[in-house]
Amino acid sequence: MNKRPRPSLLGTTDGEAPAEDTGVPQRGEEVAVRPTPPGAQKPERRIELVGIKMKPSVRDRLKALTAKHGVTNADVVEEGIRLYEERYGG
């Protein structure tokens, strides 16, 4: 065990002095929120994973479509949904 005396931390802080502003919001402090400009909305991100059960023959057709047009499976599914809504109403 270490037998060296530990330094005292008493007197290292001044309880009477005002705290310095660090830029970090403190507990209970109101934080100003900047409004987002109208044209600066972030585009929708693709982060949701969805599994679709389909016949192997349909999966092969989907793979062929994506390879032929150089797009992703999600692009084909999204466009298919858009066309379906356009044809049959959303």
Secondary structure, 3 states (H helix, E strand, C coil): CCCCCCCCCCCCCCCCCCCCCCCCCCCCCCCCCCCCCCCCCCCCCCCCCCCCCCCHHHHHHHHHHHHHHCCCHHHHHHHHHHHHHHHHCC
